[in-house]
Amino acid sequence: MYTLFISLVIVFAVLLVMVILAQNSKGGGLSSQFGGSGASNLIGVKKTGDLLERLTWGFAIAIMVFTLATNFTTPNTFNQSDDILDRAKEQQTAPGLDLNRITPATPSDSTE
């Protein structure tokens, strides 16, 4: 399920980029790109802009929903214990080991 949501996010992100690149910031839309004059004659320039705007919002919302859904389907790997941390805790609680009595090593006064 996690892999499905991740793959859907990637697909919708690619589609969102394509839809955004198909839009013209001055309102031309598909009327001048990719031979879109046929599309503008079919549904009109105004309708093309509305369709691309709705697709943009739809893809953006879908990406947000699937991103939140991955949070709930993420494999739970945080409850696994770490072997190194377990060994460190065992060493701290080992009987006969007093960490307060350990003194740091001092260099010896050797003459060279």
N, C-alpha and C positions, 0 to 999 in steps of 0.2 A: 504494500500500500504506500509505503514511504517512497519507494522508487517511482511509482506511478505519479504521485504528487510532484516530485522533483522534475520528472520528464514533462508533465503538463505545464509547469512553470516555465521551463525552457522553451517549449513550443509556443506558449502564449507570449513570451518575451520577444521571440523572433517575429511573430505576427504583429505585435505592437510596434516594433521598429519599422516593419514594412508599411504598416498603415500610416504611421507618422511621416515617413519619407514620401508617401504618395500625396500627402496634403501639401497645399501651397499656402504660405502664410498670408498671401494677398487675396485669397478666396478663389483662385483659379482651379485648384484641386486637380482632378484627373483630366481636365479639359485639354491640357497641353502636354501631359506626360504620358509615356507608354502608349501612345495612340489612343488616348482616352476620349477622343472626340466622339467616337462611336458610343462610348458609355454615357457621355454627357447628353447625346441625342436620345439615348434610350430612356434615361431616368432624369435628365436635366442636371444642370450645374448645381443648382441649389440643393436638389435631392442628393447629389453625390457628396456634397459637403456635409450634409446632415448624416448621411450613412457613415462616412468616415469618422465623424465626431462621435457617433454612437458606438462604432467599433472601438475607437480609442478608449472611451470610458469603460466599455465592456471588458476589453482585454486587461486594462489596468485593475479593475475590480476583481477580475478572475485571478490575476496574479497575486493580489493581496489575500484573497480567500484561500488559495492553494498554499500560499506561504504560511498562513496561520494554521492550516490543516496539517502541514508537515510537523509543526510543533507538537501536535497531539499524537502523531504516529511515529515519532522519532524512536528508534530502538533505545531501550533504557540501558545504557552502559555506565551510568554514573553510580550505581549501587554496587558495582563490583569492587572488591577490596584489592588494594595494591599490595603486592607481595613485599616490596621494599619497605613500605610503611608498616606492614605487620611485623617484619623482622626488627625494625627500629623500635617499635613499641615493646617487643619482647625483650630486647636488650636493655631498655630503660627500666623495666620491671624485674629484671633478673636478680635473684637473691645473691647477696654478697658483693654487689657492684655498687659502690658508693661514689657517685660522680663528684661529690663535694670534696673528697679527700685526694683527688687526683691533682697533682701540681704540674705546671708546665715544665718542660725540660729547659735547663739553663746551660748555656755553653760552658764547657770546662775551660779552666785557665791553662791552656797549653801554650808553651812557647815554641816558636818556630825558628 
